[in-house]
């Protein structure tokens, strides 16, 4: 009789473990078109990564700091003039990478992430992919760059034990002058995505009880090749890097709830984590109604923010200001329709973010000109 009870208990607990372990990430859990995601970044706090395991784990990242924020905004590629150039793309993001890049990053458009550029993505039932990019400014402006093969960021369906291997590549001609050597820039990407752990995750913003951890082992090689009159002149490997990234994914959020970036030795370099999302329509609607405006703009650091009554509705709201690197340099709560600010700001472009009591959010650019 004892043996029977023992076998029953093994079967019962094995069944519970099996149920707990079968958290599955599908296409429905990938970034959505029509939404902006507010992402905080911590560049100092060391976190415990845990380890690959078939038993539930708890990751407590409640003490993460918020050194700067980013606001990746995804929309449908068919809303761009370049849908025909990237026919397999379903989503795009646009803007300077310092502010609008997501967990993969932004288009490599130079000037330390402040040049505008498009990134083109594909969301489908087998994962979330990078399709290509296009820069508005800089050395290779207005050139369509396609990944061939495309780069896999999140494989689906993904559950404990899932493994996805991916090799990707993009190349870009930097000049095409027959009198000079032409330079071809090539980036090769090799990665393995392993869903190797599961459990619950606590962040400063929320606790998620149903996460899986995906370990991305990433190797990138940047090279240049020179050709003169079509003949090879030289080949040079510029950079080779090995990185370990750990994505925590949930069925409740259409974005990685946390990504830990580590070097080849698994030393944590930074952590980004999800705070909230809001529909692009909110921002577009407030812009159409001129709910928020800065006067004058450009300015020398002295300016007034006007908040419409329909947006703040006599309730406290939060005003945040971000610099070119995405670092939050100002955050205050106000309860009036006008804000007068006098800031010692360097010349450049800044982003302001205003959030009302309903968590409706509006953003805009603030231009600081020479004093």
C-alpha positions in Angstrom: 0.0 0.0 0.0 2.8 2.4 0.8 4.4 1.7 -2.5 1.2 2.5 -4.3 0.9 5.8 -2.4 4.5 6.6 -3.2 3.9 5.9 -6.9 0.7 8.0 -6.9 2.6 10.9 -5.2 5.4 10.7 -7.8 2.8 10.7 -10.6 0.9 13.7 -9.0 4.0 15.9 -8.4 5.4 14.9 -11.9 2.1 16.0 -13.4 2.2 19.4 -11.5 5.8 19.9 -12.6 4.9 19.2 -16.2 2.0 21.7 -16.1 4.2 24.3 -14.5 7.0 23.8 -17.0 4.8 24.1 -20.1 4.8 27.9 -20.4 4.8 28.5 -24.1 5.6 31.7 -25.9 3.8 32.1 -29.2 3.3 34.7 -31.9 0.7 36.4 -29.7 3.4 37.3 -27.2 5.6 39.2 -29.7 5.7 43.0 -30.2 2.5 44.4 -31.6 2.1 47.0 -34.4 0.3 50.2 -33.1 2.0 50.3 -29.7 4.8 52.2 -27.9 6.6 50.4 -25.1 8.2 52.3 -22.2 11.4 50.5 -21.3 13.7 51.4 -18.4 17.4 50.7 -18.4 19.8 50.0 -15.5 23.5 50.2 -16.2 24.8 49.5 -12.7 22.9 46.9 -10.8 24.3 43.3 -10.7 21.6 40.7 -10.9 21.5 36.9 -10.3 21.0 35.2 -13.6 20.1 31.9 -12.1 20.9 28.7 -14.0 19.5 26.4 -16.6 17.0 24.2 -14.8 13.9 22.1 -15.2 12.5 23.3 -11.8 10.8 26.7 -11.2 13.1 29.6 -10.1 12.4 33.0 -8.7 14.3 36.0 -10.0 14.0 39.1 -7.7 15.1 42.2 -9.7 13.0 44.6 -7.6 16.0 46.7 -6.8 16.7 47.6 -10.4 17.3 51.3 -11.0 16.1 53.5 -13.9 19.1 55.3 -15.4 17.4 56.2 -18.6 14.3 55.2 -20.7 13.5 54.3 -24.3 10.2 54.3 -26.1 10.3 51.8 -29.1 7.2 52.4 -31.2 6.1 49.7 -33.6 3.6 50.2 -36.5 2.7 48.5 -39.7 5.3 48.5 -42.5 2.6 49.2 -45.1 2.3 52.7 -43.6 5.8 53.6 -44.8 7.0 54.5 -48.4 9.4 51.5 -48.2 7.0 48.6 -47.8 7.8 47.5 -51.4 11.6 47.4 -50.6 11.0 45.2 -47.5 8.1 43.0 -48.7 8.4 40.4 -45.9 8.4 43.1 -43.1 5.2 43.5 -41.0 6.5 46.1 -38.5 8.7 49.1 -38.5 10.2 51.5 -35.9 11.6 54.9 -36.7 13.6 57.6 -35.1 17.0 58.1 -33.4 18.1 54.8 -31.8 19.0 56.6 -28.6 15.3 57.1 -27.9 13.4 54.7 -30.0 15.4 51.5 -30.1 14.1 48.3 -28.6 15.6 45.2 -27.2 17.5 44.5 -30.4 18.7 48.1 -30.8 18.1 50.6 -33.6 19.3 51.0 -37.1 23.1 51.4 -37.2 22.8 55.0 -38.6 25.8 56.6 -36.9 26.2 59.9 -34.9 25.9 58.0 -31.6 22.3 57.0 -32.2 20.9 60.4 -33.0 20.4 60.1 -36.8 17.0 59.1 -37.9 16.5 55.6 -39.3 14.0 52.9 -40.0 14.2 49.3 -38.7 12.1 46.7 -40.4 10.8 43.7 -38.5 8.7 40.6 -39.2 6.3 39.0 -36.8 5.0 35.6 -37.8 4.1 32.3 -36.2 7.8 31.1 -36.1 9.2 34.2 -34.4 10.2 37.8 -34.4 12.8 38.7 -37.0 15.0 41.6 -38.2 14.4 42.2 -42.0 16.5 45.3 -42.7 17.1 49.0 -42.1 17.3 52.3 -43.9 19.0 55.5 -42.7 17.8 59.0 -43.4 21.2 60.7 -42.7 24.9 60.0 -42.7 27.3 58.2 -44.9 24.9 55.6 -46.2 21.6 57.6 -46.2 18.7 56.4 -48.3 20.1 52.9 -48.9 17.9 49.9 -48.3 19.9 47.2 -46.4 18.3 43.8 -46.2 19.3 41.0 -43.9 20.0 37.8 -46.0 19.5 35.5 -44.2 17.2 37.4 -41.7 18.0 37.6 -38.0 15.9 35.7 -35.5 15.3 37.6 -32.2 12.6 35.5 -30.6 11.8 32.0 -31.8 8.2 30.6 -31.4 6.6 28.5 -30.3 9.1 28.4 -27.4 8.9 26.4 -24.2 11.3 24.9 -21.8 13.9 23.0 -23.8 13.3 24.8 -27.1 16.5 25.6 -29.1 16.7 27.9 -32.1 19.9 28.3 -34.2 20.2 31.2 -36.6 22.8 32.6 -39.0 22.2 36.1 -40.4 24.1 38.6 -42.5 23.8 42.1 -44.0 26.1 44.0 -46.2 26.4 47.6 -47.3 28.4 49.3 -50.1 29.9 52.5 -48.6 30.8 54.0 -52.0 30.6 53.2 -55.7 33.2 55.5 -57.3 35.0 53.7 -60.2 38.1 55.9 -59.6 38.5 54.7 -56.0 38.5 51.4 -54.2 34.9 50.5 -53.3 34.3 49.4 -49.7 31.9 46.6 -48.8 30.9 46.5 -45.1 29.6 43.1 -43.9 28.2 41.9 -40.6 27.8 38.2 -39.9 25.7 37.0 -37.0 25.6 33.6 -35.4 23.4 32.8 -32.5 21.7 30.1 -30.5 18.5 30.8 -28.5 17.9 28.3 -25.7 14.8 28.4 -23.5 16.6 27.0 -20.5 14.7 28.1 -17.3 11.3 29.2 -16.1 9.6 30.6 -13.0 8.6 34.0 -11.6 10.3 37.4 -12.0 9.9 40.5 -9.8 10.7 43.9 -11.3 10.3 47.4 -9.9 7.2 47.8 -12.1 5.4 44.4 -11.6 5.8 40.7 -10.7 5.4 38.1 -13.5 4.5 34.6 -12.4 4.8 32.9 -15.8 8.2 33.7 -17.4 10.6 31.6 -19.4 14.2 32.6 -19.7 15.8 32.5 -23.2 19.6 32.5 -23.3 20.9 34.1 -26.5 24.5 33.2 -27.2 25.5 35.7 -29.9 28.6 36.0 -32.0 29.0 38.9 -34.4 31.8 39.6 -36.9 32.2 42.9 -38.7 34.4 43.0 -41.7 35.3 45.2 -44.7 36.3 44.2 -48.2 37.8 46.6 -50.7 37.4 46.2 -54.5 39.0 48.2 -57.4 37.4 47.9 -60.8 35.6 44.9 -59.5 38.8 43.1 -58.3 39.4 42.3 -54.6 42.1 44.5 -53.0 42.0 43.5 -49.3 39.8 42.0 -46.6 39.9 43.1 -43.0 38.1 41.8 -39.9 37.2 44.9 -37.8 35.4 43.5 -34.8 34.5 40.2 -33.3 32.3 40.0 -30.3 30.6 37.3 -28.2 27.7 38.3 -26.0 25.3 36.5 -23.6 21.8 38.0 -23.5 19.0 36.6 -21.3 15.4 37.4 -22.2 12.5 36.9 -19.8 9.3 36.4 -21.7 5.7 36.2 -20.5 2.3 35.3 -21.9 0.9 38.5 -20.4 3.1 41.1 -22.2 3.8 41.4 -25.9 7.4 42.4 -25.3 10.3 40.9 -23.3 9.6 41.8 -19.7 13.3 41.9 -19.0 16.6 41.5 -20.9 19.9 41.1 -19.2 22.9 42.0 -21.3 26.2 40.3 -20.4 29.6 39.9 -22.0 31.3 36.6 -23.1 32.2 35.9 -19.5 28.6 36.4 -18.3 29.5 39.7 -16.5 26.3 41.7 -16.5 26.6 45.0 -18.3 23.1 46.3 -18.3 19.5 45.4 -17.7 16.4 46.7 -19.5 12.9 46.1 -18.2 9.4 46.7 -19.3 7.3 49.4 -17.6 4.2 49.8 -19.7 2.8 50.1 -23.2 0.3 52.5 -24.7 -1.3 52.7 -28.2 0.2 54.9 -30.8 -3.3 56.4 -31.3 -3.0 58.0 -27.9 0.0 60.0 -29.0 -1.4 60.7 -32.4 -4.7 61.9 -31.0 -3.1 64.2 -28.5 -0.8 65.6 -31.2 -3.8 66.3 -33.4 -5.7 68.0 -30.6 -2.6 69.9 -29.6 -3.1 68.7 -26.0 0.5 69.5 -25.2 2.8 72.2 -26.6 6.2 73.8 -25.7 6.7 77.5 -26.2 9.0 78.7 -27.6 10.4 75.7 -29.4 13.3 76.0 -30.2 14.4 77.7 -27.1 17.6 78.4 -25.0 16.4 76.4 -21.9 13.6 78.7 -20.8 10.3 77.5 -22.0 6.7 76.9 -21.0 4.7 73.7 -21.3 0.9 74.1 -21.9 -1.2 71.1 -21.0 -4.8 71.1 -22.2 -7.6 70.5 -19.7 -8.9 67.5 -21.7 -5.5 65.8 -21.0 -4.8 66.6 -17.4 -8.4 66.9 -16.2 -7.4 68.6 -12.9 -5.5 65.5 -11.8 -1.7 65.2 -11.1 0.4 64.2 -14.1 4.1 63.4 -14.6 6.5 65.3 -16.9 9.7 63.6 -17.9 12.6 65.0 -20.1 15.2 62.8 -21.8 18.5 63.8 -23.4 20.0 62.5 -26.6 21.3 59.4 -25.0 17.9 58.4 -23.7 18.8 59.4 -20.1 16.0 60.8 -18.0 17.2 64.2 -16.8 14.0 65.5 -15.3 10.9 64.0 -13.7 8.3 66.0 -11.8 4.7 65.7 -10.9 2.5 68.8 -11.6 -1.2 69.8 -11.1 -1.6 72.8 -13.4 -2.2 73.5 -17.0 1.1 75.4 -17.4 4.7 74.6 -16.5 7.4 77.2 -16.5 10.9 75.7 -16.8 14.4 77.2 -16.7 17.0 74.5 -17.4 20.7 74.7 -18.1 20.6 72.3 -21.1 23.2 71.8 -23.8 22.3 72.5 -27.3 20.5 69.6 -29.0 17.2 67.6 -29.3 15.4 66.4 -26.2 12.3 64.2 -25.8 9.5 65.1 -23.3 7.0 62.5 -22.1 3.8 63.5 -20.2 1.7 60.8 -18.5 -1.7 61.6 -17.0 -3.6 59.8 -14.2 -5.2 57.4 -16.8 -1.7 56.4 -18.0 -2.4 58.2 -21.3 0.9 59.3 -22.6 2.0 62.0 -25.1 5.5 62.8 -26.3 7.2 65.5 -28.2 10.6 66.9 -29.2 12.1 69.9 -27.4 14.9 71.7 -29.4 17.5 73.6 -27.4 19.3 76.2 -29.5 22.4 78.2 -28.8 22.1 80.5 -25.9 
